[in-house]
């Protein structure tokens, strides 16, 4: 039977636990490894983006595609 079961917090002293089939758990772990972004790398990219915004290195927002195209052509 592949029905997930939730164990109440009263039994687990505040932590909610979920029981799932081993096969589902292994697939979940495999997917997490694929999509995981190192937090340090994400932090560095976020810092760089914030600096660029502060330096005015952004364009937009645009209210229409016409305005977007005009901006793209003027920044060649």
PyMOL Python script that loads the backbone (N, CA, C, O; Angstrom):
from pymol import cmd

cmd.read_pdbstr("""\
ATOM      1  N   UNK A   1       0.842  -1.180   0.000  1.00  0.00           N
ATOM      2  CA  UNK A   1       0.000   0.000   0.000  1.00  0.00           C
ATOM      3  C   UNK A   1       0.887   1.244   0.000  1.00  0.00           C
ATOM      4  O   UNK A   1       1.781   1.345   0.841  1.00  0.00           O
ATOM      5  N   UNK A   2       0.675   2.177  -0.899  1.00  0.00           N
ATOM      6  CA  UNK A   2       1.487   3.394  -1.024  1.00  0.00           C
ATOM      7  C   UNK A   2       0.761   4.628  -0.498  1.00  0.00           C
ATOM      8  O   UNK A   2       0.724   5.656  -1.174  1.00  0.00           O
ATOM      9  N   UNK A   3       0.195   4.542   0.676  1.00  0.00           N
ATOM     10  CA  UNK A   3      -0.513   5.676   1.262  1.00  0.00           C
ATOM     11  C   UNK A   3       0.410   6.348   2.270  1.00  0.00           C
ATOM     12  O   UNK A   3       0.830   5.705   3.231  1.00  0.00           O
ATOM     13  N   UNK A   4       0.746   7.652   2.075  1.00  0.00           N
ATOM     14  CA  UNK A   4       1.568   8.353   3.061  1.00  0.00           C
ATOM     15  C   UNK A   4       0.837   8.448   4.408  1.00  0.00           C
ATOM     16  O   UNK A   4      -0.377   8.645   4.451  1.00  0.00           O
ATOM     17  N   UNK A   5       1.577   8.308   5.481  1.00  0.00           N
ATOM     18  CA  UNK A   5       1.008   8.402   6.831  1.00  0.00           C
ATOM     19  C   UNK A   5       1.727   9.515   7.569  1.00  0.00           C
ATOM     20  O   UNK A   5       2.957   9.543   7.599  1.00  0.00           O
ATOM     21  N   UNK A   6       0.976  10.435   8.167  1.00  0.00           N
ATOM     22  CA  UNK A   6       1.563  11.516   8.952  1.00  0.00           C
ATOM     23  C   UNK A   6       1.481  11.155  10.429  1.00  0.00           C
ATOM     24  O   UNK A   6       0.417  10.793  10.932  1.00  0.00           O
ATOM     25  N   UNK A   7       2.603  11.257  11.112  1.00  0.00           N
ATOM     26  CA  UNK A   7       2.642  10.980  12.546  1.00  0.00           C
ATOM     27  C   UNK A   7       2.381  12.296  13.276  1.00  0.00           C
ATOM     28  O   UNK A   7       3.070  13.282  13.013  1.00  0.00           O
ATOM     29  N   UNK A   8       1.405  12.339  14.185  1.00  0.00           N
ATOM     30  CA  UNK A   8       1.063  13.588  14.889  1.00  0.00           C
ATOM     31  C   UNK A   8       2.238  14.178  15.655  1.00  0.00           C
ATOM     32  O   UNK A   8       3.110  13.452  16.133  1.00  0.00           O
ATOM     33  N   UNK A   9       2.250  15.500  15.765  1.00  0.00           N
ATOM     34  CA  UNK A   9       3.328  16.212  16.468  1.00  0.00           C
ATOM     35  C   UNK A   9       3.407  15.837  17.947  1.00  0.00           C
ATOM     36  O   UNK A   9       4.482  15.888  18.545  1.00  0.00           O
ATOM     37  N   UNK A  10       2.273  15.459  18.537  1.00  0.00           N
ATOM     38  CA  UNK A  10       2.279  15.095  19.952  1.00  0.00           C
ATOM     39  C   UNK A  10       3.180  13.881  20.195  1.00  0.00           C
ATOM     40  O   UNK A  10       3.826  13.789  21.239  1.00  0.00           O
ATOM     41  N   UNK A  11       3.225  12.965  19.253  1.00  0.00           N
ATOM     42  CA  UNK A  11       4.044  11.767  19.396  1.00  0.00           C
ATOM     43  C   UNK A  11       5.516  12.075  19.138  1.00  0.00           C
ATOM     44  O   UNK A  11       6.394  11.499  19.780  1.00  0.00           O
ATOM     45  N   UNK A  12       5.786  12.976  18.206  1.00  0.00           N
ATOM     46  CA  UNK A  12       7.170  13.271  17.812  1.00  0.00           C
ATOM     47  C   UNK A  12       7.727  14.505  18.511  1.00  0.00           C
ATOM     48  O   UNK A  12       8.763  15.035  18.110  1.00  0.00           O
ATOM     49  N   UNK A  13       7.048  14.957  19.545  1.00  0.00           N
ATOM     50  CA  UNK A  13       7.485  16.104  20.352  1.00  0.00           C
ATOM     51  C   UNK A  13       7.715  17.360  19.509  1.00  0.00           C
ATOM     52  O   UNK A  13       8.766  17.994  19.604  1.00  0.00           O
ATOM     53  N   UNK A  14       6.736  17.711  18.694  1.00  0.00           N
ATOM     54  CA  UNK A  14       6.790  18.950  17.921  1.00  0.00           C
ATOM     55  C   UNK A  14       7.206  18.795  16.471  1.00  0.00           C
ATOM     56  O   UNK A  14       6.922  19.669  15.653  1.00  0.00           O
ATOM     57  N   UNK A  15       7.870  17.704  16.139  1.00  0.00           N
ATOM     58  CA  UNK A  15       8.288  17.474  14.755  1.00  0.00           C
ATOM     59  C   UNK A  15       7.228  16.649  14.041  1.00  0.00           C
ATOM     60  O   UNK A  15       6.781  15.625  14.558  1.00  0.00           O
ATOM     61  N   UNK A  16       6.829  17.087  12.868  1.00  0.00           N
ATOM     62  CA  UNK A  16       5.884  16.306  12.079  1.00  0.00           C
ATOM     63  C   UNK A  16       6.676  15.404  11.144  1.00  0.00           C
ATOM     64  O   UNK A  16       7.499  15.888  10.366  1.00  0.00           O
ATOM     65  N   UNK A  17       6.438  14.110  11.211  1.00  0.00           N
ATOM     66  CA  UNK A  17       7.134  13.144  10.379  1.00  0.00           C
ATOM     67  C   UNK A  17       6.162  12.537   9.378  1.00  0.00           C
ATOM     68  O   UNK A  17       4.972  12.397   9.658  1.00  0.00           O
ATOM     69  N   UNK A  18       6.679  12.181   8.213  1.00  0.00           N
ATOM     70  CA  UNK A  18       5.861  11.556   7.184  1.00  0.00           C
ATOM     71  C   UNK A  18       6.527  10.258   6.766  1.00  0.00           C
ATOM     72  O   UNK A  18       7.733  10.223   6.524  1.00  0.00           O
ATOM     73  N   UNK A  19       5.744   9.192   6.681  1.00  0.00           N
ATOM     74  CA  UNK A  19       6.260   7.896   6.247  1.00  0.00           C
ATOM     75  C   UNK A  19       5.912   7.729   4.772  1.00  0.00           C
ATOM     76  O   UNK A  19       4.751   7.833   4.375  1.00  0.00           O
ATOM     77  N   UNK A  20       6.943   7.469   3.967  1.00  0.00           N
ATOM     78  CA  UNK A  20       6.737   7.245   2.535  1.00  0.00           C
ATOM     79  C   UNK A  20       7.512   5.997   2.119  1.00  0.00           C
ATOM     80  O   UNK A  20       8.458   5.605   2.803  1.00  0.00           O
ATOM     81  N   UNK A  21       7.130   5.377   1.026  1.00  0.00           N
ATOM     82  CA  UNK A  21       7.864   4.200   0.563  1.00  0.00           C
ATOM     83  C   UNK A  21       9.327   4.531   0.269  1.00  0.00           C
ATOM     84  O   UNK A  21       9.632   5.636  -0.178  1.00  0.00           O
ATOM     85  N   UNK A  22      10.219   3.596   0.514  1.00  0.00           N
ATOM     86  CA  UNK A  22      11.659   3.786   0.316  1.00  0.00           C
ATOM     87  C   UNK A  22      11.967   4.238  -1.111  1.00  0.00           C
ATOM     88  O   UNK A  22      12.824   5.098  -1.318  1.00  0.00           O
ATOM     89  N   UNK A  23      11.283   3.672  -2.079  1.00  0.00           N
ATOM     90  CA  UNK A  23      11.506   4.006  -3.489  1.00  0.00           C
ATOM     91  C   UNK A  23      11.247   5.498  -3.740  1.00  0.00           C
ATOM     92  O   UNK A  23      12.009   6.153  -4.450  1.00  0.00           O
ATOM     93  N   UNK A  24      10.178   6.021  -3.161  1.00  0.00           N
ATOM     94  CA  UNK A  24       9.841   7.446  -3.312  1.00  0.00           C
ATOM     95  C   UNK A  24      10.900   8.305  -2.623  1.00  0.00           C
ATOM     96  O   UNK A  24      11.310   9.336  -3.157  1.00  0.00           O
ATOM     97  N   UNK A  25      11.341   7.883  -1.441  1.00  0.00           N
ATOM     98  CA  UNK A  25      12.371   8.612  -0.698  1.00  0.00           C
ATOM     99  C   UNK A  25      13.677   8.670  -1.491  1.00  0.00           C
ATOM    100  O   UNK A  25      14.291   9.733  -1.585  1.00  0.00           O
ATOM    101  N   UNK A  26      14.106   7.551  -2.056  1.00  0.00           N
ATOM    102  CA  UNK A  26      15.346   7.512  -2.834  1.00  0.00           C
ATOM    103  C   UNK A  26      15.252   8.426  -4.055  1.00  0.00           C
ATOM    104  O   UNK A  26      16.218   9.117  -4.379  1.00  0.00           O
ATOM    105  N   UNK A  27      14.117   8.440  -4.729  1.00  0.00           N
ATOM    106  CA  UNK A  27      13.926   9.316  -5.896  1.00  0.00           C
ATOM    107  C   UNK A  27      13.968  10.781  -5.468  1.00  0.00           C
ATOM    108  O   UNK A  27      14.551  11.614  -6.162  1.00  0.00           O
ATOM    109  N   UNK A  28      13.356  11.095  -4.337  1.00  0.00           N
ATOM    110  CA  UNK A  28      13.376  12.453  -3.810  1.00  0.00           C
ATOM    111  C   UNK A  28      14.810  12.901  -3.528  1.00  0.00           C
ATOM    112  O   UNK A  28      15.189  14.016  -3.885  1.00  0.00           O
ATOM    113  N   UNK A  29      15.610  12.041  -2.890  1.00  0.00           N
ATOM    114  CA  UNK A  29      17.012  12.369  -2.609  1.00  0.00           C
ATOM    115  C   UNK A  29      17.791  12.592  -3.903  1.00  0.00           C
ATOM    116  O   UNK A  29      18.612  13.505  -3.987  1.00  0.00           O
ATOM    117  N   UNK A  30      17.533  11.757  -4.911  1.00  0.00           N
ATOM    118  CA  UNK A  30      18.230  11.884  -6.193  1.00  0.00           C
ATOM    119  C   UNK A  30      17.906  13.232  -6.845  1.00  0.00           C
ATOM    120  O   UNK A  30      18.799  13.900  -7.367  1.00  0.00           O
ATOM    121  N   UNK A  31      16.649  13.624  -6.816  1.00  0.00           N
ATOM    122  CA  UNK A  31      16.225  14.890  -7.418  1.00  0.00           C
ATOM    123  C   UNK A  31      16.838  16.069  -6.667  1.00  0.00           C
ATOM    124  O   UNK A  31      17.250  17.046  -7.291  1.00  0.00           O
ATOM    125  N   UNK A  32      16.904  15.995  -5.352  1.00  0.00           N
ATOM    126  CA  UNK A  32      17.500  17.079  -4.563  1.00  0.00           C
ATOM    127  C   UNK A  32      18.955  17.316  -4.945  1.00  0.00           C
ATOM    128  O   UNK A  32      19.400  18.463  -4.992  1.00  0.00           O
ATOM    129  N   UNK A  33      19.696  16.257  -5.216  1.00  0.00           N
ATOM    130  CA  UNK A  33      21.097  16.398  -5.606  1.00  0.00           C
ATOM    131  C   UNK A  33      21.222  17.103  -6.948  1.00  0.00           C
ATOM    132  O   UNK A  33      22.174  17.851  -7.169  1.00  0.00           O
ATOM    133  N   UNK A  34      20.281  16.875  -7.836  1.00  0.00           N
ATOM    134  CA  UNK A  34      20.322  17.464  -9.183  1.00  0.00           C
ATOM    135  C   UNK A  34      20.044  18.962  -9.134  1.00  0.00           C
ATOM    136  O   UNK A  34      20.751  19.737  -9.779  1.00  0.00           O
ATOM    137  N   UNK A  35      19.030  19.384  -8.384  1.00  0.00           N
ATOM    138  CA  UNK A  35      18.590  20.781  -8.412  1.00  0.00           C
ATOM    139  C   UNK A  35      19.231  21.650  -7.338  1.00  0.00           C
ATOM    140  O   UNK A  35      18.971  22.852  -7.289  1.00  0.00           O
ATOM    141  N   UNK A  36      20.055  21.073  -6.484  1.00  0.00           N
ATOM    142  CA  UNK A  36      20.641  21.839  -5.383  1.00  0.00           C
ATOM    143  C   UNK A  36      21.630  22.886  -5.902  1.00  0.00           C
ATOM    144  O   UNK A  36      22.528  22.569  -6.681  1.00  0.00           O
ATOM    145  N   UNK A  37      21.457  24.124  -5.466  1.00  0.00           N
ATOM    146  CA  UNK A  37      22.369  25.218  -5.798  1.00  0.00           C
ATOM    147  C   UNK A  37      23.132  25.543  -4.521  1.00  0.00           C
ATOM    148  O   UNK A  37      22.524  25.817  -3.487  1.00  0.00           O
ATOM    149  N   UNK A  38      24.449  25.515  -4.586  1.00  0.00           N
ATOM    150  CA  UNK A  38      25.209  25.855  -3.379  1.00  0.00           C
ATOM    151  C   UNK A  38      24.820  27.238  -2.858  1.00  0.00           C
ATOM    152  O   UNK A  38      24.790  28.201  -3.624  1.00  0.00           O
ATOM    153  N   UNK A  39      24.527  27.342  -1.579  1.00  0.00           N
ATOM    154  CA  UNK A  39      24.047  28.610  -1.025  1.00  0.00           C
ATOM    155  C   UNK A  39      25.085  29.718  -1.176  1.00  0.00           C
ATOM    156  O   UNK A  39      24.717  30.878  -1.362  1.00  0.00           O
ATOM    157  N   UNK A  40      26.368  29.386  -1.099  1.00  0.00           N
ATOM    158  CA  UNK A  40      27.417  30.398  -1.239  1.00  0.00           C
ATOM    159  C   UNK A  40      27.377  30.989  -2.638  1.00  0.00           C
ATOM    160  O   UNK A  40      27.487  32.205  -2.798  1.00  0.00           O
ATOM    161  N   UNK A  41      27.222  30.147  -3.653  1.00  0.00           N
ATOM    162  CA  UNK A  41      27.149  30.601  -5.040  1.00  0.00           C
ATOM    163  C   UNK A  41      25.934  31.505  -5.242  1.00  0.00           C
ATOM    164  O   UNK A  41      26.022  32.542  -5.900  1.00  0.00           O
ATOM    165  N   UNK A  42      24.807  31.103  -4.671  1.00  0.00           N
ATOM    166  CA  UNK A  42      23.589  31.894  -4.787  1.00  0.00           C
ATOM    167  C   UNK A  42      23.762  33.244  -4.103  1.00  0.00           C
ATOM    168  O   UNK A  42      23.332  34.272  -4.626  1.00  0.00           O
ATOM    169  N   UNK A  43      24.395  33.237  -2.931  1.00  0.00           N
ATOM    170  CA  UNK A  43      24.655  34.481  -2.200  1.00  0.00           C
ATOM    171  C   UNK A  43      25.515  35.441  -3.014  1.00  0.00           C
ATOM    172  O   UNK A  43      25.227  36.636  -3.085  1.00  0.00           O
ATOM    173  N   UNK A  44      26.575  34.912  -3.628  1.00  0.00           N
ATOM    174  CA  UNK A  44      27.474  35.746  -4.430  1.00  0.00           C
ATOM    175  C   UNK A  44      26.743  36.366  -5.608  1.00  0.00           C
ATOM    176  O   UNK A  44      26.921  37.547  -5.908  1.00  0.00           O
ATOM    177  N   UNK A  45      25.918  35.562  -6.278  1.00  0.00           N
ATOM    178  CA  UNK A  45      25.173  36.093  -7.426  1.00  0.00           C
ATOM    179  C   UNK A  45      24.149  37.133  -7.000  1.00  0.00           C
ATOM    180  O   UNK A  45      23.924  38.113  -7.710  1.00  0.00           O
ATOM    181  N   UNK A  46      23.529  36.927  -5.849  1.00  0.00           N
ATOM    182  CA  UNK A  46      22.563  37.891  -5.339  1.00  0.00           C
ATOM    183  C   UNK A  46      23.255  39.201  -4.977  1.00  0.00           C
ATOM    184  O   UNK A  46      22.743  40.278  -5.280  1.00  0.00           O
ATOM    185  N   UNK A  47      24.421  39.112  -4.326  1.00  0.00           N
ATOM    186  CA  UNK A  47      25.194  40.314  -3.980  1.00  0.00           C
ATOM    187  C   UNK A  47      25.554  41.103  -5.239  1.00  0.00           C
ATOM    188  O   UNK A  47      25.442  42.329  -5.264  1.00  0.00           O
ATOM    189  N   UNK A  48      25.986  40.393  -6.280  1.00  0.00           N
ATOM    190  CA  UNK A  48      26.354  41.047  -7.536  1.00  0.00           C
ATOM    191  C   UNK A  48      25.132  41.747  -8.152  1.00  0.00           C
ATOM    192  O   UNK A  48      25.239  42.870  -8.646  1.00  0.00           O
ATOM    193  N   UNK A  49      23.986  41.085  -8.119  1.00  0.00           N
ATOM    194  CA  UNK A  49      22.766  41.668  -8.681  1.00  0.00           C
ATOM    195  C   UNK A  49      22.359  42.928  -7.918  1.00  0.00           C
ATOM    196  O   UNK A  49      21.959  43.919  -8.527  1.00  0.00           O
ATOM    197  N   UNK A  50      22.459  42.893  -6.604  1.00  0.00           N
ATOM    198  CA  UNK A  50      22.101  44.053  -5.780  1.00  0.00           C
ATOM    199  C   UNK A  50      23.038  45.222  -6.086  1.00  0.00           C
ATOM    200  O   UNK A  50      22.587  46.364  -6.176  1.00  0.00           O
ATOM    201  N   UNK A  51      24.348  44.950  -6.248  1.00  0.00           N
ATOM    202  CA  UNK A  51      25.306  46.006  -6.587  1.00  0.00           C
ATOM    203  C   UNK A  51      24.949  46.651  -7.925  1.00  0.00           C
ATOM    204  O   UNK A  51      24.987  47.874  -8.064  1.00  0.00           O
ATOM    205  N   UNK A  52      24.601  45.816  -8.909  1.00  0.00           N
ATOM    206  CA  UNK A  52      24.258  46.344 -10.226  1.00  0.00           C
ATOM    207  C   UNK A  52      23.010  47.218 -10.173  1.00  0.00           C
ATOM    208  O   UNK A  52      22.925  48.224 -10.877  1.00  0.00           O
ATOM    209  N   UNK A  53      22.058  46.845  -9.355  1.00  0.00           N
ATOM    210  CA  UNK A  53      20.850  47.663  -9.203  1.00  0.00           C
ATOM    211  C   UNK A  53      21.214  49.007  -8.585  1.00  0.00           C
ATOM    212  O   UNK A  53      20.743  50.051  -9.036  1.00  0.00           O
ATOM    213  N   UNK A  54      22.060  48.981  -7.542  1.00  0.00           N
ATOM    214  CA  UNK A  54      22.480  50.223  -6.880  1.00  0.00           C
ATOM    215  C   UNK A  54      23.270  51.130  -7.822  1.00  0.00           C
ATOM    216  O   UNK A  54      23.201  52.353  -7.707  1.00  0.00           O
ATOM    217  N   UNK A  55      24.022  50.536  -8.754  1.00  0.00           N
ATOM    218  CA  UNK A  55      24.816  51.306  -9.704  1.00  0.00           C
ATOM    219  C   UNK A  55      23.986  51.783 -10.901  1.00  0.00           C
ATOM    220  O   UNK A  55      24.496  52.484 -11.775  1.00  0.00           O
ATOM    221  N   UNK A  56      22.721  51.403 -10.933  1.00  0.00           N
ATOM    222  CA  UNK A  56      21.851  51.829 -12.023  1.00  0.00           C
ATOM    223  C   UNK A  56      22.044  51.039 -13.305  1.00  0.00           C
ATOM    224  O   UNK A  56      21.664  51.501 -14.381  1.00  0.00           O
ATOM    225  N   UNK A  57      22.621  49.871 -13.202  1.00  0.00           N
ATOM    226  CA  UNK A  57      22.870  49.050 -14.390  1.00  0.00           C
ATOM    227  C   UNK A  57      21.654  48.195 -14.749  1.00  0.00           C
ATOM    228  O   UNK A  57      21.798  47.026 -15.109  1.00  0.00           O
ATOM    229  N   UNK A  58      20.473  48.771 -14.653  1.00  0.00           N
ATOM    230  CA  UNK A  58      19.255  48.050 -14.996  1.00  0.00           C
ATOM    231  C   UNK A  58      18.424  48.903 -15.934  1.00  0.00           C
ATOM    232  O   UNK A  58      18.568  50.125 -15.977  1.00  0.00           O
ATOM    233  N   UNK A  59      17.566  48.257 -16.674  1.00  0.00           N
ATOM    234  CA  UNK A  59      16.608  48.972 -17.532  1.00  0.00           C
ATOM    235  C   UNK A  59      15.232  48.406 -17.250  1.00  0.00           C
ATOM    236  O   UNK A  59      15.091  47.265 -16.811  1.00  0.00           O
ATOM    237  N   UNK A  60      14.212  49.223 -17.508  1.00  0.00           N
ATOM    238  CA  UNK A  60      12.852  48.747 -17.279  1.00  0.00           C
ATOM    239  C   UNK A  60      12.349  49.241 -15.938  1.00  0.00           C
ATOM    240  O   UNK A  60      13.037  50.010 -15.266  1.00  0.00           O
ATOM    241  N   UNK A  61      11.204  48.829 -15.551  1.00  0.00           N
ATOM    242  CA  UNK A  61      10.281  47.927 -16.236  1.00  0.00           C
ATOM    243  C   UNK A  61       9.614  48.609 -17.422  1.00  0.00           C
ATOM    244  O   UNK A  61       9.574  49.835 -17.518  1.00  0.00           O
ATOM    245  N   UNK A  62       9.103  47.796 -18.306  1.00  0.00           N
ATOM    246  CA  UNK A  62       8.477  48.310 -19.522  1.00  0.00           C
ATOM    247  C   UNK A  62       6.980  48.047 -19.487  1.00  0.00           C
ATOM    248  O   UNK A  62       6.527  47.025 -18.970  1.00  0.00           O
ATOM    249  N   UNK A  63       6.220  48.982 -20.043  1.00  0.00           N
ATOM    250  CA  UNK A  63       4.766  48.804 -20.076  1.00  0.00           C
ATOM    251  C   UNK A  63       4.309  48.127 -21.358  1.00  0.00           C
ATOM    252  O   UNK A  63       3.169  47.675 -21.458  1.00  0.00           O
ATOM    253  N   UNK A  64       5.210  48.060 -22.344  1.00  0.00           N
ATOM    254  CA  UNK A  64       4.845  47.402 -23.597  1.00  0.00           C
ATOM    255  C   UNK A  64       6.088  46.831 -24.272  1.00  0.00           C
ATOM    256  O   UNK A  64       7.214  47.201 -23.940  1.00  0.00           O
ATOM    257  N   UNK A  65       5.876  45.946 -25.202  1.00  0.00           N
ATOM    258  CA  UNK A  65       7.008  45.384 -25.948  1.00  0.00           C
ATOM    259  C   UNK A  65       7.642  46.458 -26.826  1.00  0.00           C
ATOM    260  O   UNK A  65       8.837  46.404 -27.120  1.00  0.00           O
ATOM    261  N   UNK A  66       6.839  47.431 -27.242  1.00  0.00           N
ATOM    262  CA  UNK A  66       7.365  48.533 -28.060  1.00  0.00           C
ATOM    263  C   UNK A  66       8.422  49.315 -27.266  1.00  0.00           C
ATOM    264  O   UNK A  66       9.487  49.640 -27.793  1.00  0.00           O
ATOM    265  N   UNK A  67       8.120  49.611 -26.005  1.00  0.00           N
ATOM    266  CA  UNK A  67       9.080  50.316 -25.150  1.00  0.00           C
ATOM    267  C   UNK A  67      10.334  49.470 -24.915  1.00  0.00           C
ATOM    268  O   UNK A  67      11.447  49.996 -24.896  1.00  0.00           O
ATOM    269  N   UNK A  68      10.152  48.171 -24.737  1.00  0.00           N
ATOM    270  CA  UNK A  68      11.283  47.272 -24.556  1.00  0.00           C
ATOM    271  C   UNK A  68      12.191  47.293 -25.782  1.00  0.00           C
ATOM    272  O   UNK A  68      13.408  47.420 -25.651  1.00  0.00           O
ATOM    273  N   UNK A  69      11.606  47.170 -26.973  1.00  0.00           N
ATOM    274  CA  UNK A  69      12.379  47.167 -28.211  1.00  0.00           C
ATOM    275  C   UNK A  69      13.108  48.480 -28.407  1.00  0.00           C
ATOM    276  O   UNK A  69      14.252  48.492 -28.862  1.00  0.00           O
ATOM    277  N   UNK A  70      12.454  49.597 -28.067  1.00  0.00           N
ATOM    278  CA  UNK A  70      13.086  50.904 -28.193  1.00  0.00           C
ATOM    279  C   UNK A  70      14.319  50.979 -27.298  1.00  0.00           C
ATOM    280  O   UNK A  70      15.357  51.492 -27.717  1.00  0.00           O
ATOM    281  N   UNK A  71      14.213  50.465 -26.055  1.00  0.00           N
ATOM    282  CA  UNK A  71      15.327  50.480 -25.133  1.00  0.00           C
ATOM    283  C   UNK A  71      16.460  49.585 -25.630  1.00  0.00           C
ATOM    284  O   UNK A  71      17.628  49.966 -25.545  1.00  0.00           O
ATOM    285  N   UNK A  72      16.139  48.426 -26.137  1.00  0.00           N
ATOM    286  CA  UNK A  72      17.154  47.491 -26.624  1.00  0.00           C
ATOM    287  C   UNK A  72      17.930  48.107 -27.809  1.00  0.00           C
ATOM    288  O   UNK A  72      19.151  47.983 -27.895  1.00  0.00           O
ATOM    289  N   UNK A  73      17.218  48.747 -28.683  1.00  0.00           N
ATOM    290  CA  UNK A  73      17.868  49.342 -29.864  1.00  0.00           C
ATOM    291  C   UNK A  73      18.745  50.535 -29.473  1.00  0.00           C
ATOM    292  O   UNK A  73      19.770  50.775 -30.113  1.00  0.00           O
ATOM    293  N   UNK A  74      18.368  51.276 -28.449  1.00  0.00           N
ATOM    294  CA  UNK A  74      19.129  52.460 -28.056  1.00  0.00           C
ATOM    295  C   UNK A  74      20.381  52.116 -27.253  1.00  0.00           C
ATOM    296  O   UNK A  74      21.274  52.955 -27.130  1.00  0.00           O
ATOM    297  N   UNK A  75      20.466  50.921 -26.712  1.00  0.00           N
ATOM    298  CA  UNK A  75      21.601  50.523 -25.877  1.00  0.00           C
ATOM    299  C   UNK A  75      22.630  49.677 -26.621  1.00  0.00           C
ATOM    300  O   UNK A  75      23.385  48.940 -25.988  1.00  0.00           O
ATOM    301  N   UNK A  76      22.676  49.765 -27.923  1.00  0.00           N
ATOM    302  CA  UNK A  76      23.607  48.931 -28.692  1.00  0.00           C
ATOM    303  C   UNK A  76      25.025  49.321 -28.453  1.00  0.00           C
ATOM    304  O   UNK A  76      25.936  48.720 -29.023  1.00  0.00           O
TER     305      UNK A  76
END
""", "prot")
cmd.dss("prot")
cmd.show_as("cartoon", "prot")
cmd.util.cbc("prot")
cmd.orient("prot")
